[in-house]
Amino acid sequence: MPRTIVAANWKMHKTAADTTAFLDVLLAELEQTPPHVDVMIAPPFTALAAASARLAGSRVLLGAQTMHWELEGPYTGEISAPMLEEFGVTWVILGHSERRAACGETDRTVNLRLHAALAQHLLPVVAVGETAAERAAGAAGERVVQQTRAALDGIPNESLQRIALAYEPVWAIGTGNNCDPDEADRMMHLIRNAVPGLQETPILYGGSMKAANVADYTAKPNINGGLIGGASLDPRGFADLIRRA
Ligand code: PGA
């Protein structure tokens, strides 16, 4: 059985000061929570130092929202794996649909980022998911299988257990219109079988997940946790979600 992971993707939310205030509350809440899930928080780059300082010695893991595949170079505005690791980052989200749609990430560069993250000993969460148009055209399953295969191209079998995948239907992100858990499980079964060797790889659901629906997902055989945007921004609400996962 893959382990359960609850991961917060804060996107472009929270300053460093906001982050410290959030973590003060979250860590106090989690003290009473048995460690049945791995918890990861991916704040903006500018809040990594504050988060790292506050999370030292806690069970909450620190993640980043993307990274470049080169270690350094003429890439204005970009951040590399060693820069993240300097702040205690151990996880990195790759291929989020917002990065694909608005920041030029492609199947090819998601694959480059994944190779680089593994080479630098970061633990990647690779996001895949179909758009509403792809779903309407009956192409949702085909699209996520193709995205998964493209992302994992050339990744050796023994590395697949150091990766998590996330199924995030684009139409469900930030809309309140979460994917039916049975349908999410069906899609995640397709993802799990897209390449050999993913039986022990955690696959997370993302897209309007919240405390009230998380258990409907984690009860399913192919769903090993969540990647949470909006519902990760309030520390008490997020702690409640973690408890119910
Ligand atoms: P959401 O975002 O929980 O706000 O829908 C999820 C994500 O984009 O990872």
Boltz pocket constraint, residues with backbone or C-beta under 6 A from the ligand:
constraints:
  - pocket:
      binder: B
      contacts: [[A, 9], [A, 168], [A, 172], [A, 173], [A, 174], [A, 175], [A, 206], [A, 207], [A, 208], [A, 209], [A, 227], [A, 228], [A, 229], [A, 230], [A, 231]]
      max_distance: 6.0
